[in-house]
Amino acid sequence: MSQLGSRFTRSRLLLAAVFACAALAIAAIALLLVDIQAKKNEANQYPLQVLQIPEDELDPEVWGANFPRQYDSFLKTADSTIETTYGGSVPYSKLEANPALVRLWAGYSFSIDHNEERGHQNALADQKATQRVTTVSQPGACANCHAAEAPQLIEELGWEQFNSTPYNELQGQLHTGSSCADCHDPNTMELRVTRPAFKNAMEVNGVDLENATRQEMRTYVCAQCHVEYYFEGENKVLTFPWTQGFNIDNIEAFYDDIEFKDWTHAESGAQMIKVQHPEFELSSTGIHARSGVSCADCHMPYMREGAVKVSDHWLRSPLDNISQSCQVCHRLPEEDLLERVLTIQDTTAELLRRTEEAIVDAIDAIVAADEAGASDIDLEEARNLHRRASIRWDFVSSENSTGFHSPQEAARALATAIDYARQAELSASNVLASL
């Protein structure tokens, strides 16, 4: 073939190749545009309003007809097989795992029964089964966070009567644990606060929930329940002790001012406070809260299904979902993030055990002085120090992050608790020596 013919053939092949590439590119772009439009259509159609949800509807399955993705993930909160180093959803007796707790809470119902909590779907079933309810008379206020029926019963009975009615009298009307209705408006699906105790506490602190941002509400709906509380007055009105602030020193000062106690310690005779799951209070002093991170950002991270982005309603430890919960912000390998969390939790756990040892030593010293004939006046200082050590230990022990929500504050509280416990031991030992 002549040189001219060869060049002509190559040109034709080149043109054919260019045409083929252009055709493939056009086809790819067309497919991409079709996919984009399909996802837009999917997003525009979501959520599909299959039915109108009644105002009083509590059954999550009914809500799930309109919101199947959220409902499907919420069903997973029934999973009782998740294990993390310091938590998870596998139920076990914490009293058997750590026998010191029986003495630390001597004389209180937690020394009878205290188990690792399961997921939100089991909230009511576990409450009804605990010996803290079956063997000890509790006020109806205990149902506030464990039963979706609580807001309706509050409306029917009134806030004070609901609180004061014995729990066992309300049990027959409690059928549903955590529900969509606890946190969402059925008409708009906007986040909402449904529990009066939180509304009252925030109002006292000058926070207008009507003006809260959606990001703030992604914490507030959790803070309706994951908080420290006490039962006020003869009607046992559920109240949050926040008028002086959120850290343990503020809370202790509040209780001291109103001369409140949950029980008298069966061994030391100290007037004690039992702290309950103060996740909101501890986390409010941590770096994540100060950075604008909400509870839901970590425990209900966004997930994408097709074109739709929704919050994962499988509420659980972020350690079970590090890629979605942590790596969205922290661009580090999962192993590094897990190591960082466990470093904090290991340190906190060690401080908790040291604090427990110190408090038990204080109890032993007070008991020895009491048995030797010390008077209440003699032991007043030691007992007060025991109370101060215990409330700080319990603030961290009963908070479910093992210090992670605010590592420095947790360490500060426990260091102070150890100091108070050793002071109590020394005070009681000095009394014994004087006798």
Summary of the structure (lengths in Angstrom):
residues: 435
radius of gyration: 28.4
end to end distance: 122.5
largest distance: 123.3
contacts: 1326
relative contact order: 0.09
helix: 59%
strand: 6%
